[in-house]
Amino acid sequence: MISRSERLANYAILSVFAVFALFPILTILQAAAGGGVDGFLQAWETGHFHTYLRTSLGVSAFVVVVSVILSIMSGYAFGTMRFRGQNALFYLFLLGIMMPSEAIAVPLYFDLRSLGLTDTFWSIVLPQVALSVAFGTFWMRAYFRSSSRAIVEAARIDGASTWRTLWLVLVPPARPAIVTLTLLVFMWTWNEFLIPLIMVTSDGLRTAPLGLAFFQGQYTADFALLAAGSVIVATPVVIFYLFLQRHFIRGLLQGAVRE
């Protein structure tokens, strides 16, 4: 049992790290609030954030929906089935997790250019779907491997097909793990900077982080205006996290990633 002194020491250490983590955020919020509502309106209008946010929402929605669905199906296959080449194929997915986007961005650009897909919506979403499915497969495989095999066998004995076993038997209890995956993929997609920077040149296809970078290049001297723009870009992620935080924490506490 943890003693009172140990508990106080833990709280003291956590408080110090919390101050270090929150200080930059509070500084940005204070600077943004210093400009008032007019500062946010000016940043919104001059920075064209309505266009960038719309693009980011569309990209994030597509990547999240497609990636989560594909991850559930591939994780179910790797976690509950046995087939030839299973281990080799799974290691290929793991390679996708370990491969940084910086290492494939330039070759990927030339591949997509040869297909005529650069400077399009697809050039932004397809690479991010591939990167997200690699991690999502690993995540959902670990969950399905840890789920009760008796439930799966009972469903098969009752005549349930593989498809019905997945979506009606295994997916409902997996909601915390799926929500956690959804939130992670959304945050990664929303904050992705390199792929949109390389793949698109049209102003209408710029995502929010990319638009903020261009906005920063134009208003480097006005810190309050830059802070307002940063708050605008970060707000959707914060709202999405607050909305799903209970399921997100439950998914982590359940140990969704375990063997």
BELURLIN-V258395 format. One record per residue. N is the residue number from 0. RES is the residue in one small letter. PHI is phi in radians with two decimals (999 if undefined). PSI is psi as a letter, one per 20 degrees, with the letter a starting at -180 (none if undefined). NEAR is the number of other C-alpha atoms within 10 Angstrom. Layout:
N;RES;PHI;PSI;NEAR
N;RES;PHI;PSI;NEAR
//
This chain:
0;m;999;p;4
1;i;-1.34;p;6
2;s;-1.33;r;8
3;r;-1.12;g;9
4;s;-1.14;h;9
5;e;-1.15;h;11
6;r;-1.13;g;10
7;l;-1.13;h;11
8;a;-1.12;g;12
9;n;-1.09;g;11
10;y;-1.11;h;12
11;a;-1.13;g;12
12;i;-1.14;g;10
13;l;-1.12;h;12
14;s;-1.15;h;12
15;v;-1.10;g;10
16;f;-1.15;h;12
17;a;-1.12;h;11
18;v;-1.12;g;11
19;f;-1.08;h;11
20;a;-1.31;h;11
21;l;-1.53;h;10
22;f;-1.02;g;12
23;p;-1.08;h;11
24;i;-1.15;g;13
25;l;-1.12;h;12
26;t;-1.12;g;12
27;i;-1.12;g;18
28;l;-1.11;g;16
29;q;-1.13;g;14
30;a;-1.15;g;17
31;a;-1.17;g;23
32;a;-1.19;h;18
33;g;-1.11;h;15
34;g;-1.45;i;17
35;g;1.22;a;12
36;v;-1.11;h;12
37;d;-1.07;h;13
38;g;-1.12;g;19
39;f;-1.16;h;20
40;l;-1.15;g;15
41;q;-1.13;g;15
42;a;-1.11;h;23
43;w;-1.10;g;17
44;e;-1.39;g;11
45;t;-1.30;h;11
46;g;-1.54;i;22
47;h;0.96;k;17
48;f;-1.23;i;22
49;h;-1.12;h;12
50;t;-1.27;g;17
51;y;-1.16;h;22
52;l;-1.17;h;20
53;r;-1.10;g;16
54;t;-1.12;g;18
55;s;-1.11;h;23
56;l;-1.13;g;17
57;g;-1.14;g;14
58;v;-1.11;g;22
59;s;-1.13;g;25
60;a;-1.08;g;17
61;f;-1.12;g;17
62;v;-1.11;g;26
63;v;-1.12;g;25
64;v;-1.09;g;15
65;v;-1.16;g;17
66;s;-1.14;g;25
67;v;-1.17;g;22
68;i;-1.11;g;14
69;l;-1.14;h;19
70;s;-1.17;h;24
71;i;-1.09;g;26
72;m;-1.20;g;18
73;s;-1.24;h;19
74;g;-1.12;h;25
75;y;-1.14;g;23
76;a;-1.14;g;19
77;f;-1.28;h;21
78;g;-1.54;h;19
79;t;-2.17;i;15
80;m;-1.96;r;10
81;r;-2.22;p;10
82;f;-2.63;r;8
83;r;-1.17;p;7
84;g;1.36;j;8
85;q;-1.08;g;13
86;n;-1.14;g;12
87;a;-1.10;g;10
88;l;-1.18;h;12
89;f;-1.17;h;18
90;y;-1.12;h;13
91;l;-1.15;h;12
92;f;-1.13;g;19
93;l;-1.10;h;15
94;l;-1.09;h;13
95;g;-1.14;h;17
96;i;-1.26;g;19
97;m;-1.37;i;11
98;m;-1.43;o;11
99;p;-1.25;q;11
100;s;-1.12;h;17
101;e;-1.08;h;10
102;a;-1.35;h;9
103;i;-1.99;i;12
104;a;-1.08;g;16
105;v;-1.20;g;13
106;p;-1.03;h;11
107;l;-1.13;h;18
108;y;-1.07;g;19
109;f;-1.19;h;14
110;d;-1.13;g;13
111;l;-1.22;h;18
112;r;-1.16;h;14
113;s;-1.15;h;10
114;l;-1.62;i;9
115;g;1.28;k;11
116;l;-1.86;i;17
117;t;-1.18;q;21
118;d;1.04;k;20
119;t;-2.33;r;17
120;f;-1.03;h;17
121;w;-1.20;h;14
122;s;-1.20;i;21
123;i;-1.56;g;27
124;v;-1.47;h;21
125;l;-1.10;g;17
126;p;-1.07;h;18
127;q;-1.28;h;24
128;v;-1.11;g;22
129;a;-1.08;g;18
130;l;-1.17;h;22
131;s;-1.28;h;27
132;v;-1.15;h;26
133;a;-1.04;g;25
134;f;-1.24;g;21
135;g;-1.07;h;29
136;t;-1.12;g;27
137;f;-1.07;g;23
138;w;-1.11;g;21
139;m;-1.30;h;27
140;r;-1.05;g;27
141;a;-1.08;h;20
142;y;-1.19;g;24
143;f;-1.18;h;24
144;r;-1.18;h;18
145;s;-1.54;i;16
146;s;-1.31;r;16
147;s;-1.22;p;10
148;r;-1.27;h;12
149;a;-1.11;h;9
150;i;-1.14;g;13
151;v;-1.13;g;18
152;e;-1.13;h;13
153;a;-1.12;h;12
154;a;-1.13;h;19
155;r;-1.21;h;14
156;i;-1.12;h;10
157;d;-1.31;i;9
158;g;1.65;j;11
159;a;-1.25;p;16
160;s;-1.29;r;11
161;t;-1.04;g;13
162;w;-1.12;g;10
163;r;-1.20;h;14
164;t;-1.07;g;19
165;l;-1.14;g;20
166;w;-1.42;h;12
167;l;-1.79;h;12
168;v;-1.88;g;15
169;l;-1.64;h;20
170;v;-1.20;g;17
171;p;-0.95;g;11
172;p;-1.20;i;11
173;a;-1.53;j;17
174;r;-0.99;g;15
175;p;-1.04;g;22
176;a;-1.15;h;24
177;i;-1.20;g;25
178;v;-1.12;g;20
179;t;-1.05;g;23
180;l;-1.09;g;25
181;t;-1.05;g;20
182;l;-1.16;g;19
183;l;-1.10;g;17
184;v;-1.12;h;26
185;f;-1.09;g;24
186;m;-1.14;g;19
187;w;-1.10;g;16
188;t;-1.19;g;25
189;w;-1.10;h;23
190;n;-1.53;i;18
191;e;-1.09;p;20
192;f;-2.07;g;17
193;l;-1.17;g;14
194;i;-1.07;g;21
195;p;-1.07;h;22
196;l;-1.08;g;17
197;i;-1.45;h;16
198;m;-1.48;h;25
199;v;-2.17;q;20
200;t;-2.17;i;13
201;s;-1.25;p;9
202;d;-1.11;h;13
203;g;-1.25;i;14
204;l;-1.81;j;22
205;r;-1.25;p;27
206;t;-1.46;r;30
207;a;-1.07;g;30
208;p;-1.07;h;24
209;l;-1.18;g;21
210;g;-1.09;h;24
211;l;-1.14;h;22
212;a;-1.12;g;15
213;f;-1.16;h;13
214;f;-1.11;h;20
215;q;-1.12;h;19
216;g;-1.15;h;11
217;q;-1.59;h;12
218;y;-2.24;l;14
219;t;-1.17;h;11
220;a;-1.48;h;10
221;d;-1.73;n;10
222;f;-1.17;h;15
223;a;-1.11;h;23
224;l;-1.20;h;28
225;l;-1.13;h;26
226;a;-1.12;g;25
227;a;-1.10;g;28
228;g;-1.12;h;28
229;s;-1.12;g;21
230;v;-1.13;g;18
231;i;-1.06;g;19
232;v;-1.21;h;22
233;a;-1.43;i;16
234;t;-1.04;g;11
235;p;-1.02;h;16
236;v;-1.15;g;16
237;v;-1.10;g;13
238;i;-1.10;g;11
239;f;-1.11;g;13
240;y;-1.18;g;18
241;l;-1.08;h;11
242;f;-1.21;h;11
243;l;-1.97;j;15
244;q;-1.10;h;16
245;r;-1.11;g;13
246;h;-1.22;h;18
247;f;-1.11;g;22
248;i;-1.15;h;14
249;r;-1.11;h;16
250;g;-1.13;h;20
251;l;-1.23;h;13
252;l;-1.20;h;11
253;q;-1.28;i;12
254;g;1.20;l;13
255;a;-1.07;h;22
256;v;-1.73;n;17
257;r;-2.75;q;12
258;e;-1.91;none;10
//
